[in-house]
Amino acid sequence: MTDSQPDRLARLEARLEQAERRLAAAEDRLALWQIVAGYGPAVDSGSAEATARMWTEEGVYDTYPVVLDGRDALRAMVTGERHQALIHSGAAHLMGLPHIVVDGDRAVVTNYSQLVLHAPDENGYRIWRTGSNRWEFTRTDEGWKVTHRWNRQLDGTDEGRDILARAVDPGA
């Protein structure tokens, strides 16, 4: 029994729709990955505007104990005295590979981060801190934007581990 041309066409259309959905999902994940990967170069180069554009206008960056509300606060952090001193003495914000969950126009990315500082007295570099991050995103007319980012240090306290657990165990 051979398939009719309408049956073949229907299967072809279904396969095309499936491929388009898969491509859109891959493009979403790549766009989110690019934002997370771009954070380090943005802050380490002192690019305040590039950093701020990653967030929505009212987005929040909660890096305990400091909470930055909105793009103006993010710009001020990058141009601020403490951050400028870090990058002018040699700093690298390294982002670990992201765990990405997309749900329609919302997404959550979880990753590790490290802040590495130049240590001329040690003839090299040292890891100053290692953290876990939860990034919440929304899809906007301008693409994906961060609505909230939490950064917690992996210092033995529960908060850092809780961020990681929520990525791999939705019931956590």
Helices and strands as residue ranges (DSSP letters): H 5-44, H 48-53, E 55-63, E 66-69, H 70-79, H 81-89, E 91-95, E 99-103, E 106-119, G 120-122, E 124-140, E 143-153, H 158-168
